[in-house]
Amino acid sequence: MKVGYKLAAEAFGPAELVRQAVLAEQAGFDFVEISDHYHPWLDHQGHSPFAWTVLGSIAARTSRIELATGVTCPTVRYHPAVIAQAAATLALLSEGRFVLGVGSGERLNEHVVGRGFPDAVRTRHEMLREALEIIRLLWSGGYRSYEGKHLRLEDARIFDLPEELPLIAVAASGPASTRIAAELGDGLFATEDKPEIVQQYRDAGGTGPRYAEVPMAWASDEHTAARAALETSRWALTGWKVMSELPNPVNFDAATTTVREDDILEKFACGTDPARYVEVAQKFVDAGFDRLVMQNAGPDPDGFIDFYRRELDGRMRQLKPNGA
């Protein structure tokens, strides 16, 4: 079991994210994972720096901890040729510590470049498949061209390639995306504790690591933690069909007016009781995930990192599926 720390790029500025990553390494986390957004989910969060610049700075300030995008959409806002080059460069700068997490994206971030965002999920999956084919093609070396249904590449070459290419973890929530993860990725990425996601991945031939974000909110008391998560992270309860469709933070604000503190307490581990954190994480372990991302929505990141170091590190690493 490997344990990671979520860098909430929607909630903190770039220098603070780098500082948290350094603390996470010191606390013993195996990896940090950063969201790659243009907008925050809610205006209240107030941030959304360029993830790739932050990751480069983290690579320079750390020596052991792995780095990951969670996740990048390589189809609209970025062309896959750009992501192939960026990931190769980061792998070199981090000396092999980078994992490229990719997904089919959200309208929230992709519509900003004025190219539109496909309404049909099937089209988004087609584009993601083509993007991964382009990335793999460029990583094989030499000048390459590609003519797809949605994406094209013309006579392009990446000159700086690492000897060991980054692992690609593909975000999935159903049969179509888990097939892409199994066929074109090296691992799986998910945000829900659904056993069927892992099972579909395995049925499609997937054998790689399986990343999942575990919702939690640390504060000195349960109420304070839940209130903080409600203010900044209630969007997480909308479900992927909503999360992928809404165009702006104001829409997420409107869509989450009915979310209550009790809803947060049901889904998130809140407060200071280690047993509750283990209980929430166990659901993801039982679902088949072996890379747990601690996604703290509480108001005090330093307090949470210290709490993890003192109370959670050993417990999380010992988790095994019930019945195993």
C-alpha positions in Angstrom: 0.0 0.0 0.0 1.3 3.4 -1.0 -0.1 6.6 0.5 -0.2 10.0 -1.1 -1.1 13.6 -0.3 -3.5 15.6 -2.4 -2.3 19.1 -3.3 -5.5 21.1 -3.6 -4.5 23.5 -6.3 -8.0 25.1 -6.2 -7.5 26.1 -2.5 -3.9 27.3 -2.3 -1.5 29.4 -4.3 1.6 27.9 -6.0 4.2 28.7 -3.3 2.0 27.2 -0.6 1.5 24.1 -2.7 5.3 23.6 -3.0 5.6 24.2 0.8 3.0 21.5 1.5 4.7 19.1 -0.9 8.0 19.5 1.0 6.2 18.9 4.3 4.5 15.8 2.8 7.9 14.3 1.9 9.2 15.0 5.4 6.1 13.3 6.9 6.7 10.1 5.0 4.1 10.3 2.2 5.0 8.2 -0.9 3.7 10.7 -3.4 1.9 14.0 -3.9 -0.9 14.4 -6.5 -2.0 17.7 -7.9 -5.2 18.6 -9.8 -4.6 20.3 -13.2 -7.4 22.9 -13.4 -7.9 26.3 -15.1 -10.7 27.2 -12.7 -11.4 26.2 -9.1 -14.6 24.3 -8.4 -16.0 27.1 -6.4 -15.1 30.8 -6.4 -14.7 30.6 -2.6 -11.6 28.4 -3.1 -9.9 31.2 -4.8 -6.9 29.6 -6.6 -5.9 27.6 -9.6 -2.2 27.9 -10.5 -0.6 26.2 -13.5 0.0 22.7 -12.2 3.1 21.9 -14.4 5.0 24.9 -13.1 4.2 23.9 -9.5 5.3 20.3 -10.2 8.7 21.5 -11.6 9.3 23.5 -8.5 8.4 20.6 -6.3 10.8 18.4 -8.2 13.6 20.8 -7.5 12.7 21.1 -3.8 12.3 17.4 -3.0 14.4 14.3 -3.4 12.3 11.2 -2.7 8.6 11.8 -3.0 6.8 10.8 -6.3 4.8 13.5 -8.2 1.6 12.9 -10.1 -1.1 14.8 -12.0 -4.6 14.0 -10.7 -5.6 14.4 -13.5 -4.6 16.1 -16.8 -6.9 16.2 -19.8 -4.7 15.9 -22.9 -7.4 16.6 -25.5 -8.8 20.2 -25.6 -7.0 22.8 -23.4 -3.7 20.9 -24.1 -2.7 19.0 -27.2 -1.3 15.6 -26.3 2.0 16.5 -28.0 2.4 19.3 -25.4 1.6 16.9 -22.5 4.0 14.2 -23.9 6.8 16.8 -23.9 5.9 18.2 -20.5 5.7 14.8 -18.8 9.0 13.7 -20.4 10.7 16.9 -19.1 9.2 16.5 -15.6 10.3 12.8 -15.5 13.9 14.0 -16.3 13.9 16.8 -13.7 12.4 14.6 -11.0 14.8 11.7 -11.9 12.0 9.3 -12.6 9.6 10.3 -9.9 6.7 11.4 -12.1 3.3 9.7 -12.8 1.1 11.1 -15.5 -2.5 10.9 -14.5 -4.9 11.6 -17.4 -8.6 11.7 -17.9 -11.3 12.8 -20.3 -11.7 16.2 -18.6 -14.4 18.6 -17.3 -16.1 21.4 -19.1 -15.0 23.6 -16.2 -11.5 23.7 -17.5 -11.6 22.7 -21.1 -14.1 25.2 -22.6 -11.8 28.2 -21.8 -9.8 27.9 -25.0 -12.9 28.4 -27.2 -12.8 25.0 -28.9 -15.9 23.7 -27.2 -16.1 20.6 -25.0 -17.8 17.5 -26.5 -21.3 16.8 -25.2 -21.1 13.1 -25.8 -19.1 11.1 -23.4 -18.3 8.6 -26.2 -16.6 11.4 -28.1 -14.5 12.4 -25.1 -13.4 8.8 -24.7 -12.5 8.6 -28.4 -10.4 11.7 -28.0 -8.7 10.4 -24.8 -7.8 7.2 -26.6 -6.3 9.1 -29.5 -4.4 11.4 -27.2 -2.8 8.4 -25.4 -1.9 6.9 -28.7 -0.1 10.1 -29.7 1.7 10.3 -26.3 2.9 6.7 -26.7 3.9 7.4 -30.3 6.0 10.4 -29.3 7.6 8.6 -26.4 8.8 5.9 -28.8 11.2 8.4 -30.3 11.8 9.9 -33.7 9.7 12.1 -35.8 6.1 11.1 -35.7 2.8 12.0 -37.4 -0.8 10.8 -36.5 -4.1 11.3 -38.3 -7.1 10.5 -36.0 -10.8 11.2 -36.1 -10.4 14.1 -33.6 -6.6 14.7 -33.1 -3.7 15.1 -35.4 0.1 15.3 -35.1 2.4 16.5 -37.8 6.1 15.6 -38.0 6.8 16.0 -34.3 9.7 14.7 -32.1 10.5 14.9 -28.4 14.2 15.4 -28.1 14.5 15.0 -24.4 13.2 11.6 -23.3 13.9 9.8 -20.1 15.3 6.3 -20.2 12.4 5.1 -18.1 9.1 6.6 -19.3 6.5 7.9 -16.8 3.7 5.6 -15.7 0.3 6.7 -17.1 -2.7 6.3 -14.8 -6.0 6.8 -16.5 -9.0 8.1 -14.7 -12.1 5.9 -15.0 -15.6 5.6 -13.7 -17.2 3.0 -16.0 -16.6 0.2 -18.5 -15.5 2.4 -21.4 -12.9 4.4 -19.5 -11.6 1.3 -17.6 -11.0 -0.3 -21.0 -8.9 2.7 -22.0 -7.0 2.5 -18.7 -6.3 -1.2 -19.2 -5.4 -1.0 -22.9 -3.4 2.3 -23.1 -2.5 3.1 -19.6 -0.2 1.6 -16.9 -2.6 2.2 -14.0 -6.0 3.2 -12.9 -7.2 6.5 -11.2 -10.6 6.9 -9.6 -12.5 9.0 -7.0 -15.2 6.6 -6.0 -15.0 3.5 -3.7 -16.8 1.3 -6.2 -15.5 -2.3 -6.5 -16.9 -2.5 -10.0 -14.4 0.1 -11.3 -11.4 -2.0 -10.3 -13.1 -5.2 -11.4 -13.9 -3.8 -14.9 -10.3 -2.7 -15.1 -9.0 -6.1 -14.3 -11.5 -7.8 -16.6 -10.2 -5.6 -19.4 -6.6 -6.9 -18.7 -5.4 -4.1 -16.4 -2.8 -5.1 -13.9 -1.2 -1.8 -12.8 -1.4 0.3 -9.6 -4.9 1.6 -8.7 -5.1 5.2 -7.4 -8.0 6.6 -5.4 -8.7 9.8 -3.6 -10.0 9.4 0.0 -12.2 12.3 1.3 -11.2 13.6 4.7 -11.1 16.9 6.6 -8.9 17.4 9.6 -9.6 20.0 12.3 -9.5 20.1 16.1 -13.2 19.1 16.2 -15.6 17.3 13.8 -17.9 20.3 13.3 -15.1 22.7 12.3 -13.8 20.1 9.9 -17.1 19.4 8.3 -17.9 23.1 7.9 -14.6 23.7 6.1 -15.3 20.8 3.8 -18.8 22.1 3.1 -17.4 25.5 2.2 -14.7 24.3 -0.1 -15.4 20.8 -1.2 -19.2 20.2 -1.4 -18.8 19.9 -5.2 -17.3 16.4 -4.5 -20.8 15.1 -3.6 -22.3 16.1 -7.0 -21.1 12.9 -8.8 -19.0 12.6 -11.9 -21.8 13.3 -14.4 -22.4 16.7 -12.8 -18.7 17.4 -12.2 -17.8 16.9 -15.8 -20.5 19.0 -17.3 -20.8 22.4 -15.5 -18.8 25.3 -17.1 -17.9 27.7 -14.2 -17.5 27.9 -10.4 -20.8 29.8 -10.2 -22.6 26.8 -11.6 -21.1 24.5 -9.0 -22.1 26.9 -6.3 -25.7 26.8 -7.6 -25.7 23.0 -8.0 -24.5 22.4 -4.4 -26.9 24.6 -2.4 -28.7 21.6 -1.0 -25.6 19.9 0.3 -25.6 19.9 4.2 -23.1 19.2 6.9 -24.6 15.8 7.5 -23.9 14.9 3.9 -20.2 15.8 4.4 -20.0 13.8 7.6 -21.4 10.7 5.8 -18.8 10.8 3.1 -15.7 12.5 4.7 -13.6 11.5 7.6 -13.8 14.6 9.8 -12.2 15.6 13.0 -9.4 13.9 15.0 -10.5 10.3 15.4 -8.1 8.0 13.6 -10.6 5.2 13.5 -13.0 7.2 11.3 -10.2 7.9 8.8 -9.3 4.2 8.7 -13.0 3.4 8.2 -13.4 5.7 5.2 -10.1 4.5 3.7 -11.0 0.8 4.2 -13.9 1.2 1.7 -11.4 2.1 -1.0 -9.1 -0.8 0.0 -12.0 -3.2 -0.1 -12.9 -1.9 -3.6 -9.4 -2.9 -4.8 -7.3 0.3 -4.7 -3.7 0.1 -3.6 -2.6 3.8 -3.9 -4.6 5.9 -1.4 -4.5 9.7 -1.8 -5.3 11.6 1.4 -7.6 14.4 0.2 -7.8 16.8 3.1 -10.5 19.5 2.9 -9.9 20.8 6.4 -8.8 24.3 7.2 -5.3 23.5 8.5 -2.9 21.6 6.1 0.0 21.6 8.6 -2.2 20.2 11.3 -3.4 17.4 9.0 0.1 16.5 7.8 1.2 16.3 11.4 -1.9 14.2 12.3 -1.1 11.9 9.4 2.5 11.4 10.5 1.5 10.7 14.2 -1.7 8.8 13.8 -2.4 7.6 10.3 0.8 6.6 8.5 1.2 3.1 10.1 -2.6 2.4 10.1 -3.0 3.3 6.4 -0.1 1.1 5.3 -1.4 -1.9 7.2 -4.8 -1.8 5.5 -5.8 -4.9 3.6 -9.0 -5.9 1.9 -11.5 -7.5 4.3 -11.1 -11.2 4.0 -7.6 -11.0 2.5 
